[in-house]
């Protein structure tokens, strides 16, 4: 958990300092450097931060739908949707954090009440298209 918290505070202090957000969940395997997760929730979006075997993974969901796994989206997918930025480009976690900081308003706009359903549908469709692109069509 220590590594994840250090990463979070170093790169996402703008979320931590925002009074609209609060830590709503955390879990750890007990190891200092791997296998930990943190969820931050706000009125519009919730953010997930995970250290999975040393790999930092970031996700976002509309807060009102965050209980459903299908409404959590990898931040790389959201970036591809918003900027048409190919997710296969290697981006360091610090660069991703900077992109989130600079585009937080656009990300939140995806999940404001009026557009949440359309945005979720579009992101799920993109996710399925990428799965077919990389892994082929589903087997019957």
N, C-alpha and C positions, 0 to 999 in steps of 0.2 A: 504494500500500500504506500510505503514511503516514496518510492519512485513515481508512482502515479500522482500522488499529492504534490510532489515537487514540480512535476510537469504541468499539472493543472494550475498551480499558483504562479508559475513562471510565465505561462502562455495565455491563461484565461482569467487573469485578475480582473479584466473588464466585466466578466460575468459574475465573478465572486463579489465584486464591489457593487453590482447593480442590485438595488433593494427589491426588485421584482423577482429575483431568483433565490431559491433556497435549496440546500442539499436535502433530497428526499429519500435517498437510498445509498447504501455503500455495502460492499462485501469484499472480503479478502480471504486468501488461503492461509494467511499468517506469515507468508514470506514477505520480506522487505522489498524485493525488487521485481516480483512477477505476480501474476494472477490476482488482480484486484479490479474493482469496478466502482464507479461513482455516478450517481444520477443527480442532475440539477434540474429543478422544475421552475417554470415561470408561468405567467398567465396564458401565454400563447404557445410556447414551445418548451420541450424538455430536451435536455442534452445528456448523452451517455458518454462516459470516458472509461475505457477499459485498457488494462495492461494484460494482454493475453500472451503469456510466455515471453514477455519482453517486447511484444509488438503493441504499440499504442493504437487503439481503434476508437473512432469517434462516430457518434450517431446522433440523429435528431428525430423528434416525433412531435406531432401536435399534442399538446398536453392533455386535451380532453380525450384523446384516443391512445394515449401512451400505454395503457394496460394491455393493448393488443400488440403482439409481436409483429404482425404484418404492417403496422403503421410506423415502425422504426426504420429509418433509412440511413444507410452509410453516407457520411458527409461527402465522399468522393462521388457518389451517385447524384447527390443534390447539386454539387458543383458542375457535374456534367450536364445536368438538366438546365441549370441557370446560365452557364457560360459556354456550353458545348465543348467543355474541356475534357479531352479523352482521359478516362480514368486510368488507362494503362501508363500514363506519364508518372514517373517516380517523383513523389513530392515528399519532402521531409516533414515530420510532424509539426515542426515550428512554422514552416511555410503554410501548412494547412491551417494552423491556429491564426496566422496573420490574415489569411483569406476569410476565415469566419469572422474575425474582428471587423474587417472592412466591409463584409457583406451581411452582417447580422440582420439588418433591416430587411434586406431582400429575402433572407431565409424566413424570418418571421412573417413576412407578407404571404409566403406560400401557404401558411397555416392559419391565416386570419379567418374568422368565421365564414366569410363569403366564398373563399376559394379553397378551403381545406379539402373538401371531397374531390374537386377536380385535380388539385395538386397531388393528393395521395394516389388517385387513379393514374395520373400521368407518370408518377415515380414508379409505381408498381409495374406499369406497362414497360417503361424503360428498363427496369430491373430484369423483367422476363426476356426482353429483346437481347439484353447483354448476355444473359444465361444461354440463350440459343446461339448467339454469336460465338461464345467461347466454348460451349460444351455440346452444342448440337440440340436438335429438337428432343422433347421429352419422349421417352419410350412408352408405347401403348401398354 
